[in-house]
Amino acid sequence: MQATETPADAPSAEAFTERGDLLGSFDIDVLSDIGAHLRLRSGARLPDEFVLKIDVNRIFAARVRWRLTRSIGVYFPDRCAKKFKPEIDHRTLALLREIESLKRDLALHRAISSV
């Protein structure tokens, strides 16, 4: 995994898992002027929390995808969210719809797995 240095005061995005390990795979794509990509492959073991430093002034869009995982969230602290709140563009709306769709898929997967 590669990381790029960011200023110490750069806002951070936190990705976390409930149990510290993943069943499937988890991708975060961040589109920025310098480009960034994080992929955690199947079987990757993680601490309960890890922090990605992202300079929100350089982010154009972000996409989160997960498959067959327990529970994963991505949280942007309030100081970041304030920069994004004034306007929600079509990419953000599409992202929110995709997240809702993934939540439904995950709920369906859990229901099938518990049978």
C-alpha positions, 0 to 999 in steps of 0.5 A: 500500500502506498501513501502520499504525504499531506500537511499535518493539519490536513483533514482526515477521513476515517475508515473503520470496521466493526470487528477489525477484519474483512470478509470481502473486498473494499475499495475507496477511489478518490478523484483529485488533482493528484489522484489517489486509490486505496484497495484492501483485498479479500482477507486483509486484516485491519485494526478497528480504525485506521486514518487516511489523510486527505486534503479536502481542498484537492478532492473532486469526488469520492466513491466507496464500494464494498462487497461481502463485508461485515460493516464498513463506514467512511466518515468525514469529520465536520470540518470537512463536511462543512466544505461540502454542504453548501451545494450537492451536485449530481455526482454527490447525489449519485454517490448517495444513491449508490451507498443506499443501494449498497446498503440494501444489497448488504442487508439482502446478503446478510438475510440470505447468509443467515438462512 
